[in-house]
C-alpha cells in the first residue's frame, strides 16, 4: 500500500518540510533507511543518521532543530514515537485477518464459541465461553468453564486452564500459559514435600498483552489478577495470588513471587525479582536485574540493585564498589604504617 507524505501528515496532523508528494510504501529504521520508505527519529542519539538516511521521509518532533540540511522530507509532529505507533496501528488494520473455523478442532457441545477464527487442533472445553471476534490460532487449549472476552487474540500454543478469565481486547502470544498450578508445597517431617492443591483461578482484565512463553499461575485460593492495560514481555513469571495493577509493564524475565501486590503504572526492567507477600506502590520503577525483598510504600520510587535501593544511592554505591580493590590496598597500607608506629613507641 502506498501513501504520499502529505497523506501521512494529514492523518497525523503534522507539518511537511520538503516534497509533500513523495510516495512511501514501507517503513525502515533511520540507520537502514531505503528509498520509498518512511522512518522516524525520537531518540537524540540517532540524530546523526537523519543527515545521511536514504529514507524519503522522516517523522520528527516539531521542536527538532537541525544543524545541517536534510535530503528527506520531514513530517513534524508533536511526538514522533507516538505518531509512529498510530501509523503502525493503521497498517495493522489493513492486514488480512484470519477467518473461519477449521474442521480439525474439538469444541465441547456445551461451549459457546463466537470466535472469528479457530485454527487447526484447537481444543475448547466444557461450558467455555469465547467472545465475538476472537482469534484462536492453531493448538490453542481452552479449559472447562473458561471465559474469553471479545476481540481476544490467542496465538499458537496458548493454554488457558480451567475456570480462568481473559477480558476483552487481550493479546496472548505463542506459548503463554494461564492458570497452571501455583508453586505450593508443604514440607513434611521426612523431608519430602506434599503438594498443596491450587483451587483458585486467574483473572486477566481487558486490554492486556502478554508476551511469548509467559506463565501466570492460578491462585491457591481466590484469584491471581492481572488488571486492565497491563503489558507483560516474553518469559515473565507471575506466581499464585499475585495482583498486578492497571497499566503496569514488565520486561522479559521478570519474576513476581506468590501473593505480591504490584501497584498501578509500575515499570519493571528485565530480570527484576519481586519477593512474595510484599506490596509495591503505584508508579514504582525498578531497574533491570534488581531484587525487591521488601515492600515499597512511596509512590513514584525509582529503584536499582539488590537489595533494591533508590537509584541515586545505587549509583553512588556503584562508584564505591568498583573502587574497593584500591580502598582495600590503602587500608592494608595504613594498617602496616600504624603497626610500625606502634612498634617504634614500645
QUIZIZI-V383975 format. One record per residue. N is the residue number from 1. RES is the residue in one small letter. SS is DSSP state (helix for helix, strand for strand, loop for the rest). PSI is psi in whole degrees, 0 to 359 (999 if undefined). D_LAST is the distance of its C-alpha to the last C-alpha in whole Angstrom. Layout:
# QUIZIZI-V383975
n;res;ss;psi;d_last
N;RES;SS;PSI;D_LAST
N;RES;SS;PSI;D_LAST
This chain:
# QUIZIZI-V383975
n;res;ss;psi;d_last
1;x;loop;139;92
2;x;loop;137;92
3;x;strand;155;92
4;x;strand;161;92
5;x;helix;325;89
6;x;helix;318;91
7;x;helix;318;92
8;x;helix;317;88
9;x;helix;320;87
10;x;helix;318;90
11;x;helix;322;88
12;x;helix;359;85
13;x;loop;43;86
14;x;loop;179;84
15;x;strand;142;85
16;x;strand;137;86
17;x;strand;111;85
18;x;loop;207;87
19;x;loop;107;90
20;x;loop;341;91
21;x;loop;4;93
22;x;loop;137;91
23;x;strand;135;91
24;x;strand;130;88
25;x;loop;1;89
26;x;strand;174;85
27;x;strand;153;82
28;x;loop;160;79
29;x;loop;150;75
30;x;helix;326;75
31;x;helix;350;73
32;x;helix;27;76
33;x;loop;142;78
34;x;loop;152;82
35;x;loop;144;85
36;x;loop;7;87
37;x;strand;160;84
38;x;strand;136;82
39;x;strand;185;79
40;x;strand;160;76
41;x;loop;117;73
42;x;loop;327;71
43;x;loop;121;67
44;x;helix;334;66
45;x;helix;345;64
46;x;helix;5;68
47;x;helix;318;69
48;x;helix;332;69
49;x;helix;339;72
50;x;helix;336;74
51;x;helix;345;75
52;x;loop;355;76
53;x;loop;146;77
54;x;loop;1;81
55;x;loop;149;81
56;x;loop;343;84
57;x;strand;148;83
58;x;strand;128;80
59;x;strand;126;79
60;x;strand;163;76
61;x;strand;149;75
62;x;loop;326;77
63;x;loop;7;75
64;x;loop;128;73
65;x;loop;125;73
66;x;loop;140;74
67;x;loop;341;73
68;x;loop;161;76
69;x;loop;152;79
70;x;loop;134;80
71;x;loop;324;82
72;x;loop;154;83
73;x;strand;136;84
74;x;strand;137;82
75;x;strand;106;83
76;x;strand;127;81
77;x;strand;170;80
78;x;loop;319;78
79;x;loop;108;75
80;x;helix;327;76
81;x;helix;316;74
82;x;helix;322;76
83;x;helix;318;79
84;x;helix;317;78
85;x;helix;319;78
86;x;helix;319;81
87;x;helix;317;83
88;x;helix;323;82
89;x;helix;322;83
90;x;helix;315;86
91;x;helix;319;86
92;x;helix;323;85
93;x;helix;331;89
94;x;helix;349;91
95;x;loop;140;90
96;x;loop;138;92
97;x;loop;147;91
98;x;loop;143;92
99;x;loop;159;95
100;x;strand;165;97
101;x;strand;123;96
102;x;loop;152;96
103;x;loop;347;98
104;x;loop;55;95
105;x;loop;164;93
106;x;strand;105;93
107;x;strand;119;93
108;x;loop;146;94
109;x;loop;330;97
110;x;loop;354;96
111;x;loop;152;93
112;x;strand;113;94
113;x;strand;109;94
114;x;loop;24;94
115;x;loop;148;92
116;x;loop;330;93
117;x;strand;132;92
118;x;strand;114;91
119;x;loop;181;90
120;x;loop;142;91
121;x;loop;25;89
122;x;loop;141;88
123;x;strand;128;88
124;x;strand;123;89
125;x;loop;182;89
126;x;loop;136;91
127;x;loop;14;91
128;x;loop;151;89
129;x;strand;122;90
130;x;strand;122;89
131;x;loop;169;90
132;x;loop;141;92
133;x;loop;2;91
134;x;loop;148;89
135;x;strand;117;88
136;x;strand;106;87
137;x;loop;169;86
138;x;loop;144;86
139;x;loop;20;85
140;x;loop;140;84
141;x;strand;125;84
142;x;strand;117;84
143;x;loop;183;84
144;x;loop;141;86
145;x;loop;16;86
146;x;loop;145;84
147;x;strand;121;85
148;x;strand;128;85
149;x;loop;190;86
150;x;loop;145;88
151;x;loop;34;87
152;x;loop;141;84
153;x;strand;120;83
154;x;strand;110;82
155;x;loop;175;81
156;x;loop;133;82
157;x;loop;8;80
158;x;loop;140;79
159;x;strand;122;79
160;x;strand;110;79
161;x;loop;171;79
162;x;loop;141;82
163;x;loop;3;82
164;x;loop;163;80
165;x;strand;132;81
166;x;strand;123;80
167;x;loop;182;82
168;x;loop;149;84
169;x;loop;24;83
170;x;loop;154;80
171;x;strand;121;79
172;x;strand;119;77
173;x;loop;172;77
174;x;loop;134;77
175;x;loop;1;75
176;x;loop;140;74
177;x;strand;123;74
178;x;strand;119;75
179;x;strand;14;75
180;x;strand;160;73
181;x;loop;138;71
182;x;loop;160;68
183;x;loop;79;65
184;x;loop;115;65
185;x;strand;139;65
186;x;strand;124;64
187;x;strand;140;61
188;x;loop;159;63
189;x;loop;330;61
190;x;loop;6;62
191;x;loop;353;60
192;x;loop;179;63
193;x;strand;130;64
194;x;strand;132;67
195;x;strand;135;69
196;x;loop;118;69
197;x;loop;138;73
198;x;loop;102;72
199;x;loop;358;76
200;x;loop;203;75
201;x;strand;188;76
202;x;strand;135;75
203;x;strand;120;76
204;x;strand;119;76
205;x;loop;186;78
206;x;loop;156;80
207;x;loop;31;79
208;x;loop;140;76
209;x;strand;133;75
210;x;strand;126;73
211;x;loop;169;72
212;x;loop;138;72
213;x;loop;23;71
214;x;loop;147;69
215;x;strand;132;70
216;x;strand;113;70
217;x;strand;147;70
218;x;loop;157;72
219;x;loop;152;71
220;x;loop;309;70
221;x;loop;150;73
222;x;loop;225;74
223;x;strand;144;73
224;x;strand;129;71
225;x;strand;127;72
226;x;strand;110;72
227;x;loop;176;73
228;x;loop;137;75
229;x;loop;5;74
230;x;loop;143;71
231;x;strand;118;71
232;x;strand;133;69
233;x;loop;183;68
234;x;loop;149;68
235;x;loop;36;66
236;x;loop;143;65
237;x;strand;118;65
238;x;strand;118;66
239;x;loop;179;65
240;x;loop;141;67
241;x;loop;15;68
242;x;loop;150;66
243;x;strand;125;67
244;x;strand;123;67
245;x;loop;165;68
246;x;loop;135;71
247;x;loop;22;70
248;x;loop;145;67
249;x;strand;142;66
250;x;strand;127;64
251;x;loop;176;63
252;x;loop;142;63
253;x;loop;17;61
254;x;loop;141;60
255;x;strand;127;60
256;x;strand;118;61
257;x;loop;168;60
258;x;loop;137;62
259;x;loop;12;63
260;x;loop;146;61
261;x;strand;115;63
262;x;strand;132;63
263;x;loop;188;64
264;x;loop;150;67
265;x;loop;33;66
266;x;loop;157;63
267;x;strand;120;62
268;x;strand;126;60
269;x;loop;175;59
270;x;loop;141;59
271;x;loop;21;57
272;x;loop;140;56
273;x;strand;130;56
274;x;strand;124;56
275;x;loop;161;55
276;x;loop;155;58
277;x;loop;31;59
278;x;loop;169;58
279;x;strand;140;59
280;x;strand;124;59
281;x;loop;160;60
282;x;loop;148;63
283;x;loop;26;62
284;x;loop;136;59
285;x;strand;129;58
286;x;strand;123;56
287;x;loop;160;55
288;x;loop;142;55
289;x;loop;17;53
290;x;loop;157;52
291;x;strand;132;51
292;x;strand;101;52
293;x;loop;345;51
294;x;loop;161;52
295;x;loop;146;55
296;x;strand;116;55
297;x;loop;339;56
298;x;loop;119;57
299;x;loop;141;60
300;x;loop;10;59
301;x;loop;145;56
302;x;strand;117;54
303;x;strand;151;52
304;x;strand;157;50
305;x;loop;180;48
306;x;loop;123;47
307;x;loop;148;46
308;x;loop;132;49
309;x;strand;174;47
310;x;strand;149;49
311;x;helix;324;49
312;x;helix;315;47
313;x;helix;319;44
314;x;helix;316;45
315;x;helix;317;45
316;x;helix;321;42
317;x;helix;324;40
318;x;helix;322;42
319;x;helix;316;40
320;x;helix;317;37
321;x;helix;314;37
322;x;helix;344;38
323;x;loop;1;35
324;x;helix;318;33
325;x;helix;317;32
326;x;helix;320;31
327;x;helix;322;29
328;x;helix;316;27
329;x;helix;321;26
330;x;helix;316;25
331;x;helix;317;23
332;x;helix;319;22
333;x;helix;317;20
334;x;helix;323;19
335;x;helix;318;17
336;x;helix;318;16
337;x;helix;321;15
338;x;helix;317;13
339;x;helix;320;11
340;x;helix;316;10
341;x;helix;320;9
342;x;helix;321;7
343;x;helix;323;5
344;x;helix;332;6
345;x;helix;348;4
346;x;loop;999;0
